[in-house]
Amino acid sequence: MPFIYGNLSHLRDYAQTMLAVVAQYQAEVPHAEEQIAEIIDPEEFEFIQQDFIQILASMDVGTGRIREIVRSLRNFSRLDEAEMKKADLHEGIDSTLMILTNRLKASGHRPEIKIIKNYNALPPLECYPGQLNQVFMNLLANAIDAIEEAQPAEPRIEITTRCVGEASPLENRQWIAISIRDNGLGMTPQTLAKLFDPFYTTKPVGKGTGLGLSISYQIIVDKHRGHLQCQSQRGEGTEFQIMLPVIASELTLHDPQTERLSA
């Protein structure tokens, strides 16, 4: 793929040069059009001249798109990293959205789901990037499911990120807050109370394992010393709220500071 993508610009330049030479030949050589007509119909030749450049442009867009998808898959699937590392949170969210592009597009029974990004400047986050991307995938896929069930007139998912508190040399007080809100069907209090229980699901048999949110909770709370909460009302949509410490390795699972943030 890099070979094709990297050479398309050269191929386009060569094609434009060759077409310019042909045009000059037609202008300078007497009876050139008659000679060309013996090989190809003039109208067909004119169409080829125009369509050739358009084909190259289409290939350029297509290979660029594939390149972005491959990059997103590479960023998303960083599951083999055994140690925490600093990562760009927005890059992880965007990679997940890229993978979910087909589910966001308009379908026969609903318009396109609009993604509203309220991104604020964030410091690099100490985390397991692949595991966090798995959480984003679970939450965004659930939001899409809820929207498809509710079928609102203007389906949307709003993603908000912001930094909370300030870093201190004595105690880590800097946190990142992520909100993922949809205008789907929403949940009853009974469903909300069991949401993070293993194997609990409201989906039909064969449609879900009931493990996605339970695993997401473990990744946020146990692996990253953070918090995962959900607010929802039937008919009012759902909002998942994530709190992550910028430097998770400095906190313990039941650190007093995390208790204050969740209170």
Backbone as CSV, one residue per row, in Angstrom:
resi,resn,N_x,N_y,N_z,CA_x,CA_y,CA_z,C_x,C_y,C_z
1,MET,0.802,-1.211,0.000,0.000,0.000,0.000,0.847,1.278,0.000
2,PRO,1.920,1.394,0.822,2.762,2.592,0.746,3.359,2.784,-0.642
3,PHE,3.694,1.655,-1.326,4.260,1.735,-2.672,3.257,2.369,-3.636
4,ILE,2.009,1.933,-3.575,0.980,2.476,-4.472,0.707,3.936,-4.129
5,TYR,0.480,4.215,-2.849,0.137,5.572,-2.414,1.269,6.548,-2.739
6,GLY,2.521,6.108,-2.540,3.654,6.988,-2.762,3.930,7.277,-4.223
7,ASN,3.486,6.391,-5.129,3.776,6.559,-6.547,2.631,7.182,-7.343
8,LEU,1.459,7.309,-6.737,0.326,7.859,-7.469,0.558,9.311,-7.891
9,SER,1.196,10.099,-7.034,1.438,11.499,-7.379,2.373,11.602,-8.586
10,HIS,3.397,10.720,-8.643,4.295,10.706,-9.799,3.545,10.274,-11.064
11,LEU,2.695,9.251,-10.914,1.925,8.772,-12.056,1.008,9.867,-12.588
12,ARG,0.396,10.631,-11.694,-0.482,11.724,-12.113,0.308,12.801,-12.877
13,ASP,1.491,13.138,-12.370,2.329,14.136,-13.050,2.735,13.650,-14.438
14,TYR,3.126,12.367,-14.543,3.529,11.808,-15.832,2.353,11.833,-16.823
15,ALA,1.174,11.469,-16.332,-0.006,11.435,-17.199,-0.342,12.829,-17.730
16,GLN,-0.277,13.827,-16.857,-0.570,15.190,-17.293,0.457,15.675,-18.318
17,THR,1.731,15.296,-18.120,2.777,15.671,-19.076,2.527,15.016,-20.431
18,MET,2.187,13.728,-20.424,1.941,13.009,-21.673,0.734,13.574,-22.407
19,LEU,-0.314,13.911,-21.684,-1.506,14.485,-22.316,-1.203,15.862,-22.885
20,ALA,-0.347,16.609,-22.195,0.047,17.924,-22.708,0.849,17.779,-24.000
21,VAL,1.719,16.756,-24.065,2.487,16.491,-25.283,1.557,16.139,-26.436
22,VAL,0.555,15.297,-26.179,-0.407,14.915,-27.219,-1.156,16.144,-27.718
23,ALA,-1.564,17.016,-26.793,-2.288,18.222,-27.193,-1.408,19.119,-28.065
24,GLN,-0.127,19.237,-27.696,0.803,20.043,-28.486,1.024,19.415,-29.859
25,TYR,1.091,18.101,-29.881,1.252,17.377,-31.153,0.069,17.662,-32.078
26,GLN,-1.127,17.639,-31.522,-2.317,17.912,-32.318,-2.292,19.332,-32.870
27,ALA,-1.747,20.267,-32.082,-1.729,21.665,-32.503,-0.642,21.950,-33.549
28,GLU,0.474,21.230,-33.462,1.631,21.541,-34.301,1.701,20.716,-35.584
29,VAL,1.267,19.486,-35.554,1.442,18.588,-36.694,0.219,18.667,-37.623
30,PRO,0.430,18.964,-38.877,-0.701,18.994,-39.817,-1.371,17.625,-39.917
31,HIS,-2.674,17.657,-39.965,-3.481,16.434,-40.114,-3.267,15.452,-38.958
32,ALA,-2.860,15.964,-37.777,-2.645,15.068,-36.630,-3.941,14.400,-36.207
33,GLU,-5.017,15.166,-36.267,-6.295,14.590,-35.827,-6.707,13.433,-36.735
34,GLU,-6.382,13.544,-38.032,-6.714,12.456,-38.945,-5.889,11.208,-38.627
35,GLN,-4.619,11.420,-38.284,-3.760,10.288,-37.952,-4.229,9.604,-36.667
36,ILE,-4.629,10.410,-35.679,-5.119,9.850,-34.408,-6.433,9.117,-34.631
37,ALA,-7.272,9.656,-35.554,-8.583,9.054,-35.811,-8.464,7.660,-36.385
38,GLU,-7.311,7.370,-37.037,-7.103,6.029,-37.558,-6.921,5.003,-36.443
39,ILE,-6.523,5.480,-35.265,-6.287,4.582,-34.122,-7.490,4.546,-33.193
40,ILE,-8.087,5.716,-32.944,-9.182,5.803,-31.974,-10.134,6.908,-32.379
41,ASP,-11.399,6.711,-32.104,-12.404,7.728,-32.396,-12.101,9.005,-31.608
42,PRO,-12.115,10.175,-32.243,-11.768,11.422,-31.554,-12.593,11.686,-30.297
43,GLU,-13.883,11.400,-30.348,-14.722,11.625,-29.174,-14.316,10.689,-28.024
44,GLU,-13.993,9.442,-28.377,-13.561,8.487,-27.350,-12.217,8.903,-26.763
45,PHE,-11.339,9.434,-27.632,-10.036,9.881,-27.149,-10.180,11.062,-26.187
46,GLU,-11.092,11.962,-26.513,-11.333,13.117,-25.629,-11.867,12.646,-24.270
47,PHE,-12.751,11.648,-24.302,-13.286,11.094,-23.047,-12.173,10.448,-22.221
48,ILE,-11.276,9.696,-22.886,-10.178,9.034,-22.177,-9.270,10.069,-21.519
49,GLN,-8.986,11.161,-22.225,-8.135,12.203,-21.665,-8.704,12.744,-20.348
50,GLN,-10.005,12.980,-20.344,-10.649,13.522,-19.140,-10.774,12.461,-18.053
51,ASP,-11.170,11.249,-18.448,-11.461,10.214,-17.462,-10.189,9.672,-16.819
52,PHE,-9.082,9.684,-17.557,-7.827,9.142,-17.021,-7.394,9.900,-15.771
53,ILE,-7.445,11.223,-15.834,-7.067,12.039,-14.684,-8.042,11.827,-13.523
54,GLN,-9.324,11.680,-13.837,-10.322,11.452,-12.787,-10.106,10.095,-12.106
55,ILE,-9.729,9.086,-12.887,-9.445,7.761,-12.308,-8.270,7.844,-11.347
56,LEU,-7.226,8.556,-11.745,-6.060,8.710,-10.871,-6.431,9.440,-9.586
57,ALA,-7.274,10.468,-9.713,-7.717,11.206,-8.519,-8.526,10.307,-7.607
58,SER,-9.393,9.462,-8.197,-10.201,8.531,-7.401,-9.312,7.506,-6.694
59,MET,-8.285,7.009,-7.401,-7.344,6.066,-6.784,-6.590,6.731,-5.641
60,ASP,-6.244,7.990,-5.805,-5.534,8.732,-4.764,-6.387,8.832,-3.507
61,VAL,-7.675,9.167,-3.695,-8.592,9.270,-2.547,-8.779,7.901,-1.895
62,GLY,-8.960,6.857,-2.729,-9.202,5.515,-2.203,-8.027,4.965,-1.416
63,THR,-6.824,5.105,-1.967,-5.654,4.601,-1.251,-5.374,5.421,0.008
64,GLY,-5.673,6.725,-0.060,-5.525,7.550,1.148,-6.467,7.098,2.238
65,ARG,-7.689,6.760,1.829,-8.691,6.265,2.790,-8.239,4.937,3.416
66,ILE,-7.755,4.019,2.579,-7.276,2.731,3.093,-6.099,2.950,4.035
67,ARG,-5.229,3.879,3.675,-4.064,4.181,4.514,-4.495,4.654,5.899
68,GLU,-5.539,5.505,5.942,-6.035,5.998,7.224,-6.684,4.875,8.037
69,ILE,-7.396,3.974,7.352,-8.027,2.854,8.053,-6.968,1.930,8.647
70,VAL,-5.927,1.639,7.867,-4.853,0.777,8.365,-4.172,1.421,9.563
71,ARG,-3.929,2.728,9.479,-3.312,3.443,10.603,-4.225,3.400,11.826
72,SER,-5.531,3.554,11.614,-6.474,3.507,12.731,-6.512,2.124,13.363
73,LEU,-6.496,1.088,12.527,-6.483,-0.280,13.058,-5.216,-0.540,13.854
74,ARG,-4.095,-0.012,13.362,-2.827,-0.192,14.075,-2.876,0.508,15.433
75,ASN,-3.417,1.735,15.448,-3.528,2.471,16.708,-4.506,1.795,17.660
76,PHE,-5.606,1.284,17.093,-6.654,0.687,17.922,-6.194,-0.601,18.583
77,SER,-5.431,-1.414,17.856,-5.141,-2.776,18.313,-3.827,-2.884,19.072
78,ARG,-3.462,-1.858,19.803,-2.225,-1.903,20.586,-2.476,-2.656,21.895
79,LEU,-2.849,-3.930,21.742,-3.238,-4.718,22.919,-2.076,-5.498,23.520
80,ASP,-0.943,-5.508,22.816,0.171,-6.327,23.281,1.149,-5.542,24.140
81,GLU,0.805,-4.315,24.502,1.711,-3.497,25.290,1.535,-3.827,26.773
82,ALA,2.576,-4.376,27.371,2.468,-4.846,28.746,2.649,-3.720,29.758
83,GLU,3.242,-2.612,29.334,3.494,-1.514,30.252,2.707,-0.277,29.829
84,MET,2.414,0.542,30.826,1.743,1.807,30.531,2.675,2.710,29.733
85,LYS,2.089,3.506,28.869,2.862,4.468,28.108,2.010,5.716,27.904
86,LYS,2.651,6.823,27.592,1.917,8.057,27.352,1.344,8.041,25.938
87,ALA,0.086,8.431,25.833,-0.602,8.371,24.540,-1.539,9.562,24.380
88,ASP,-1.894,9.818,23.135,-2.845,10.875,22.786,-4.252,10.289,22.852
89,LEU,-5.044,10.732,23.799,-6.393,10.186,23.990,-7.271,10.436,22.765
90,HIS,-7.170,11.620,22.197,-8.001,11.960,21.037,-7.685,11.062,19.847
91,GLU,-6.419,10.680,19.701,-6.042,9.778,18.614,-6.740,8.433,18.771
92,GLY,-6.842,7.945,20.003,-7.535,6.681,20.249,-9.012,6.760,19.931
93,ILE,-9.664,7.855,20.320,-11.095,8.028,20.027,-11.323,8.123,18.526
94,ASP,-10.488,8.915,17.851,-10.651,9.086,16.405,-10.413,7.784,15.651
95,SER,-9.459,6.976,16.102,-9.210,5.684,15.476,-10.430,4.775,15.616
96,THR,-11.057,4.814,16.776,-12.254,3.999,17.009,-13.401,4.462,16.120
97,LEU,-13.579,5.774,15.994,-14.637,6.309,15.130,-14.406,5.924,13.672
98,MET,-13.141,5.912,13.252,-12.824,5.516,11.883,-13.250,4.076,11.624
99,ILE,-13.005,3.187,12.590,-13.387,1.784,12.437,-14.907,1.634,12.395
100,LEU,-15.612,2.516,13.094,-17.078,2.446,13.153,-17.765,3.254,12.055
101,THR,-17.004,3.744,11.086,-17.565,4.628,10.055,-18.804,4.052,9.385
102,ASN,-18.753,2.778,9.004,-19.885,2.182,8.294,-21.144,2.143,9.144
103,ARG,-20.993,1.978,10.450,-22.174,1.950,11.323,-22.752,3.345,11.543
104,LEU,-21.941,4.363,11.315,-22.412,5.741,11.504,-23.124,6.282,10.266
105,LYS,-22.870,5.666,9.122,-23.484,6.150,7.885,-24.996,5.953,7.895
106,ALA,-25.670,6.719,7.044,-27.119,6.577,6.913,-27.455,5.174,6.423
107,SER,-28.542,4.623,6.954,-29.011,3.310,6.516,-30.460,3.443,6.068
108,GLY,-31.056,2.327,5.695,-32.413,2.384,5.162,-33.443,2.926,6.125
109,HIS,-33.201,2.790,7.430,-34.216,3.184,8.404,-33.817,4.396,9.253
110,ARG,-32.644,4.981,9.012,-32.265,6.168,9.787,-31.233,6.995,9.044
111,PRO,-31.173,8.304,9.325,-30.141,9.149,8.713,-28.774,8.900,9.346
112,GLU,-27.761,9.552,8.816,-26.413,9.416,9.344,-26.337,9.896,10.796
113,ILE,-25.587,9.175,11.608,-25.388,9.587,12.998,-24.305,10.663,13.032
114,LYS,-24.657,11.827,13.512,-23.717,12.946,13.562,-22.823,12.817,14.797
115,ILE,-21.533,12.970,14.595,-20.573,12.943,15.699,-20.180,14.381,16.027
116,ILE,-20.420,14.784,17.254,-20.071,16.125,17.719,-18.885,15.986,18.669
117,LYS,-17.750,16.557,18.281,-16.533,16.466,19.089,-16.291,17.793,19.817
118,ASN,-16.338,17.744,21.117,-15.975,18.891,21.941,-14.628,18.576,22.600
119,TYR,-13.587,18.597,21.801,-12.254,18.262,22.301,-11.585,19.501,22.894
120,ASN,-11.040,19.347,24.080,-10.224,20.384,24.689,-8.780,19.890,24.774
121,ALA,-7.851,20.817,24.912,-6.436,20.450,24.982,-6.189,19.528,26.174
122,LEU,-5.495,18.413,25.922,-5.215,17.427,26.962,-3.723,17.126,27.004
123,PRO,-3.199,16.833,28.197,-1.807,16.373,28.280,-1.732,14.904,27.849
124,PRO,-0.555,14.407,27.504,-0.420,12.972,27.215,-0.883,12.148,28.418
125,LEU,-1.612,11.085,28.152,-2.197,10.261,29.206,-1.388,8.990,29.395
126,GLU,-0.992,8.704,30.636,-0.320,7.446,30.947,-1.382,6.350,31.003
127,CYS,-1.282,5.376,30.098,-2.369,4.393,30.000,-1.913,3.163,29.215
128,TYR,-2.842,2.195,29.108,-2.712,1.086,28.175,-3.576,1.460,26.968
129,PRO,-3.016,2.012,25.897,-3.817,2.565,24.799,-4.795,1.575,24.181
130,GLY,-4.333,0.342,23.940,-5.213,-0.642,23.329,-6.433,-0.954,24.181
131,GLN,-6.241,-1.037,25.493,-7.360,-1.333,26.387,-8.352,-0.177,26.431
132,LEU,-7.841,1.055,26.457,-8.749,2.210,26.433,-9.533,2.256,25.127
133,ASN,-8.881,1.927,24.014,-9.590,1.902,22.738,-10.716,0.866,22.751
134,GLN,-10.498,-0.241,23.465,-11.544,-1.251,23.607,-12.743,-0.682,24.362
135,VAL,-12.473,0.140,25.377,-13.565,0.797,26.116,-14.335,1.735,25.203
136,PHE,-13.617,2.557,24.432,-14.280,3.488,23.525,-15.132,2.741,22.508
137,MET,-14.621,1.616,22.024,-15.384,0.816,21.067,-16.683,0.304,21.694
138,ASN,-16.601,-0.213,22.923,-17.804,-0.722,23.593,-18.833,0.377,23.807
139,LEU,-18.392,1.535,24.305,-19.324,2.620,24.617,-19.941,3.207,23.351
140,LEU,-19.136,3.396,22.311,-19.658,3.978,21.074,-20.573,2.992,20.348
141,ALA,-20.222,1.705,20.358,-21.085,0.702,19.727,-22.429,0.614,20.451
142,ASN,-22.407,0.694,21.790,-23.660,0.689,22.548,-24.498,1.922,22.225
143,ALA,-23.832,3.078,22.052,-24.555,4.305,21.707,-25.233,4.159,20.348
144,ILE,-24.529,3.562,19.396,-25.120,3.349,18.066,-26.308,2.402,18.153
145,ASP,-26.172,1.330,18.941,-27.284,0.387,19.129,-28.510,1.097,19.705
146,ALA,-28.282,1.959,20.707,-29.396,2.668,21.352,-30.073,3.617,20.380
147,ILE,-29.288,4.259,19.530,-29.854,5.176,18.537,-30.648,4.406,17.487
148,GLU,-30.137,3.271,17.054,-30.857,2.475,16.057,-32.174,1.950,16.608
149,GLU,-32.199,1.700,17.911,-33.443,1.237,18.533,-34.448,2.372,18.664
150,ALA,-33.978,3.571,19.003,-34.871,4.712,19.210,-35.262,5.397,17.909
151,GLN,-34.349,5.389,16.914,-34.551,6.043,15.623,-34.970,7.507,15.765
152,PRO,-34.171,8.345,16.436,-34.492,9.770,16.520,-34.364,10.440,15.155
153,ALA,-35.027,11.572,14.984,-35.002,12.274,13.695,-33.606,12.785,13.355
154,GLU,-32.860,13.220,14.364,-31.504,13.727,14.155,-30.550,12.986,15.096
155,PRO,-30.172,11.769,14.743,-29.310,10.973,15.636,-27.937,11.617,15.805
156,ARG,-27.428,11.590,17.026,-26.116,12.204,17.267,-25.445,11.557,18.478
157,ILE,-24.140,11.598,18.465,-23.311,11.197,19.594,-22.363,12.352,19.878
158,GLU,-22.358,12.813,21.113,-21.522,13.950,21.491,-20.389,13.463,22.390
159,ILE,-19.168,13.760,21.993,-17.980,13.344,22.742,-17.280,14.589,23.267
160,THR,-17.133,14.670,24.591,-16.510,15.825,25.220,-15.303,15.380,26.040
161,THR,-14.198,16.070,25.894,-13.007,15.787,26.706,-12.531,17.085,27.347
162,ARG,-12.010,16.972,28.550,-11.464,18.159,29.230,-10.518,17.708,30.334
163,CYS,-9.663,18.622,30.737,-8.735,18.364,31.822,-9.328,18.920,33.113
164,VAL,-9.224,18.149,34.182,-9.801,18.533,35.473,-8.677,18.673,36.490
165,GLY,-8.625,19.788,37.194,-7.610,19.990,38.222,-6.277,20.364,37.627
166,GLU,-5.286,20.528,38.463,-3.948,20.915,38.032,-2.913,19.978,38.643
167,ALA,-1.844,19.787,37.896,-0.785,18.897,38.380,-0.042,19.544,39.535
168,SER,0.363,18.732,40.501,1.108,19.201,41.653,2.350,18.342,41.813
169,PRO,3.501,18.912,42.199,4.706,18.094,42.381,4.603,17.135,43.554
170,LEU,3.653,17.381,44.479,3.517,16.536,45.655,2.414,15.498,45.493
171,GLU,1.366,15.865,44.786,0.231,14.937,44.653,-0.395,15.117,43.278
172,ASN,-0.619,14.028,42.584,-1.206,14.104,41.251,-2.673,14.502,41.346
173,ARG,-3.009,15.688,40.866,-4.385,16.162,40.905,-4.952,16.375,39.495
174,GLN,-4.186,15.993,38.500,-4.623,16.235,37.132,-5.343,15.013,36.581
175,TRP,-6.573,15.226,36.123,-7.404,14.152,35.613,-7.967,14.548,34.259
176,ILE,-8.327,13.552,33.507,-8.986,13.777,32.220,-10.405,13.229,32.304
177,ALA,-11.363,14.050,31.905,-12.772,13.651,31.908,-13.238,13.454,30.469
178,ILE,-13.886,12.326,30.215,-14.440,12.025,28.889,-15.926,11.728,29.043
179,SER,-16.722,12.366,28.211,-18.163,12.129,28.210,-18.586,11.660,26.822
180,ILE,-19.365,10.577,26.776,-19.923,10.066,25.522,-21.442,10.025,25.694
181,ARG,-22.118,10.919,25.002,-23.571,11.077,25.188,-24.308,10.830,23.872
182,ASP,-25.389,10.057,23.928,-26.204,9.801,22.739,-27.637,10.246,22.981
183,ASN,-28.401,10.373,21.923,-29.818,10.703,22.054,-30.669,9.497,21.665
184,GLY,-30.218,8.347,22.162,-30.940,7.104,21.912,-32.092,6.892,22.872
185,LEU,-32.432,5.624,23.070,-33.634,5.282,23.821,-33.513,5.545,25.315
186,GLY,-32.311,5.483,25.859,-32.152,5.639,27.304,-32.473,4.352,28.040
187,MET,-32.277,4.375,29.361,-32.454,3.163,30.163,-33.350,3.413,31.366
188,THR,-33.965,2.358,31.840,-34.760,2.431,33.053,-33.825,2.363,34.263
189,PRO,-34.278,2.784,35.452,-33.449,2.656,36.660,-33.038,1.216,36.945
190,GLN,-33.911,0.266,36.626,-33.594,-1.144,36.867,-32.425,-1.600,35.995
191,THR,-32.428,-1.191,34.729,-31.319,-1.528,33.831,-30.042,-0.834,34.269
192,LEU,-30.158,0.419,34.650,-28.995,1.211,35.045,-28.291,0.600,36.257
193,ALA,-29.075,0.029,37.166,-28.505,-0.541,38.384,-27.662,-1.784,38.106
194,LYS,-27.939,-2.489,37.014,-27.223,-3.737,36.708,-26.248,-3.583,35.544
195,LEU,-26.053,-2.366,35.087,-25.380,-2.117,33.822,-23.989,-2.741,33.738
196,PHE,-23.224,-2.675,34.812,-21.835,-3.153,34.778,-21.686,-4.566,35.337
197,ASP,-22.804,-5.248,35.599,-22.745,-6.630,36.077,-22.325,-7.559,34.932
198,PRO,-21.423,-8.507,35.215,-21.024,-9.463,34.163,-22.219,-10.239,33.634
199,PHE,-22.271,-10.415,32.317,-23.278,-11.203,31.597,-24.658,-10.557,31.581
200,TYR,-24.801,-9.349,32.145,-26.121,-8.705,32.078,-26.248,-7.985,30.741
201,THR,-27.326,-8.251,30.029,-27.562,-7.596,28.752,-29.059,-7.468,28.506
202,THR,-29.433,-6.416,27.807,-30.827,-6.221,27.418,-31.045,-6.606,25.959
203,LYS,-29.984,-7.054,25.298,-30.084,-7.399,23.885,-30.644,-8.807,23.712
204,PRO,-31.242,-9.094,22.558,-31.771,-10.437,22.303,-30.670,-11.486,22.327
205,VAL,-31.055,-12.730,22.508,-30.103,-13.839,22.528,-29.318,-13.853,21.220
206,GLY,-28.005,-13.967,21.338,-27.156,-13.982,20.161,-26.673,-12.625,19.716
207,LYS,-27.199,-11.558,20.319,-26.822,-10.195,19.924,-25.763,-9.590,20.838
208,GLY,-25.553,-10.143,22.010,-24.565,-9.584,22.929,-24.254,-10.556,24.048
209,THR,-23.037,-10.446,24.601,-22.614,-11.357,25.665,-22.869,-10.795,27.058
210,GLY,-23.074,-9.478,27.148,-23.223,-8.864,28.460,-21.895,-8.633,29.155
211,LEU,-20.783,-8.760,28.418,-19.459,-8.595,29.023,-18.790,-7.268,28.667
212,GLY,-19.279,-6.608,27.626,-18.618,-5.399,27.142,-18.474,-4.316,28.192
213,LEU,-19.555,-3.970,28.877,-19.501,-2.907,29.866,-18.798,-3.365,31.143
214,SER,-18.940,-4.641,31.481,-18.243,-5.169,32.648,-16.732,-5.108,32.442
215,ILE,-16.271,-5.496,31.265,-14.848,-5.428,30.952,-14.383,-3.977,30.904
216,SER,-15.211,-3.105,30.331,-14.866,-1.684,30.273,-14.686,-1.119,31.674
217,TYR,-15.558,-1.517,32.577,-15.461,-1.044,33.967,-14.142,-1.502,34.596
218,GLN,-13.783,-2.757,34.375,-12.530,-3.274,34.930,-11.319,-2.544,34.350
219,ILE,-11.359,-2.252,33.058,-10.242,-1.552,32.423,-10.072,-0.157,33.006
220,ILE,-11.168,0.556,33.185,-11.091,1.932,33.694,-10.733,1.948,35.177
221,VAL,-11.403,1.142,35.979,-11.234,1.192,37.437,-9.997,0.428,37.899
222,ASP,-9.860,-0.839,37.490,-8.771,-1.670,37.992,-7.435,-1.370,37.301
223,LYS,-7.478,-1.210,35.987,-6.239,-1.026,35.230,-5.738,0.421,35.253
224,HIS,-6.653,1.378,35.270,-6.249,2.773,35.136,-6.580,3.630,36.361
225,ARG,-7.099,3.022,37.420,-7.398,3.745,38.659,-8.340,4.911,38.415
226,GLY,-9.277,4.691,37.516,-10.214,5.754,37.161,-11.637,5.445,37.584
227,HIS,-12.588,6.103,36.939,-14.003,5.926,37.269,-14.827,5.867,35.991
228,LEU,-15.830,5.021,35.985,-16.767,4.907,34.875,-18.172,4.932,35.443
229,GLN,-18.940,5.924,35.047,-20.307,6.088,35.532,-21.245,6.286,34.351
230,CYS,-22.526,6.067,34.607,-23.524,6.222,33.549,-24.742,6.951,34.093
231,GLN,-25.232,7.896,33.318,-26.469,8.606,33.644,-27.430,8.415,32.472
232,SER,-28.659,8.027,32.772,-29.603,7.765,31.690,-31.027,7.819,32.205
233,GLN,-31.921,8.236,31.334,-33.356,8.179,31.603,-34.046,7.661,30.353
234,ARG,-35.073,6.881,30.556,-35.803,6.326,29.428,-36.359,7.462,28.562
235,GLY,-36.011,7.425,27.278,-36.476,8.454,26.359,-35.625,9.700,26.323
236,GLU,-34.577,9.758,27.158,-33.743,10.963,27.248,-32.290,10.714,26.843
237,GLY,-31.976,9.542,26.366,-30.601,9.253,25.972,-29.746,8.787,27.131
238,THR,-28.463,8.584,26.852,-27.525,8.040,27.836,-26.196,8.787,27.754
239,GLU,-25.574,8.971,28.917,-24.256,9.585,28.960,-23.327,8.737,29.828
240,PHE,-22.218,8.296,29.237,-21.172,7.615,29.987,-20.094,8.637,30.324
241,GLN,-19.667,8.617,31.575,-18.657,9.562,32.047,-17.442,8.782,32.544
242,ILE,-16.285,9.132,32.003,-15.026,8.481,32.372,-14.116,9.515,33.009
243,MET,-13.485,9.137,34.121,-12.455,9.962,34.751,-11.169,9.150,34.796
244,LEU,-10.095,9.716,34.238,-8.815,9.012,34.205,-7.713,9.899,34.775
245,PRO,-6.903,9.378,35.688,-5.759,10.167,36.157,-4.710,10.258,35.059
246,VAL,-4.119,11.431,34.919,-3.105,11.617,33.887,-1.917,10.692,34.133
247,ILE,-1.567,10.482,35.410,-0.466,9.574,35.772,-1.041,8.499,36.695
248,ALA,-1.532,7.423,36.108,-2.220,6.388,36.882,-1.289,5.614,37.789
249,SER,-0.022,5.497,37.431,0.901,4.675,38.212,1.170,5.256,39.595
250,GLU,0.830,6.519,39.819,1.069,7.142,41.119,-0.106,6.957,42.074
251,LEU,-1.185,6.343,41.594,-2.377,6.168,42.427,-2.586,4.700,42.750
252,THR,-3.183,4.444,43.905,-3.607,3.093,44.261,-5.079,2.959,43.945
253,LEU,-5.572,1.707,43.958,-6.955,1.460,43.555,-7.949,2.220,44.412
254,HIS,-7.668,2.363,45.712,-8.589,3.053,46.602,-7.940,4.320,47.154
255,ASP,-7.277,5.032,46.303,-6.626,6.279,46.704,-7.682,7.274,47.199
256,PRO,-7.445,7.984,48.305,-8.415,8.946,48.820,-8.799,9.998,47.799
257,GLN,-7.868,10.380,46.931,-8.183,11.404,45.960,-9.222,10.903,44.953
258,THR,-9.140,9.629,44.543,-10.113,9.103,43.618,-11.483,9.003,44.282
259,GLU,-11.503,8.780,45.572,-12.775,8.739,46.285,-13.429,10.122,46.270
260,ARG,-12.642,11.187,46.410,-13.199,12.546,46.398,-13.742,12.906,45.033
261,LEU,-13.023,12.473,43.968,-13.464,12.798,42.617,-14.777,12.112,42.271
262,SER,-14.994,10.910,42.794,-16.200,10.173,42.460,-17.367,10.533,43.364
263,ALA,-17.097,11.252,44.440,-18.171,11.594,45.390,-19.141,12.614,44.798
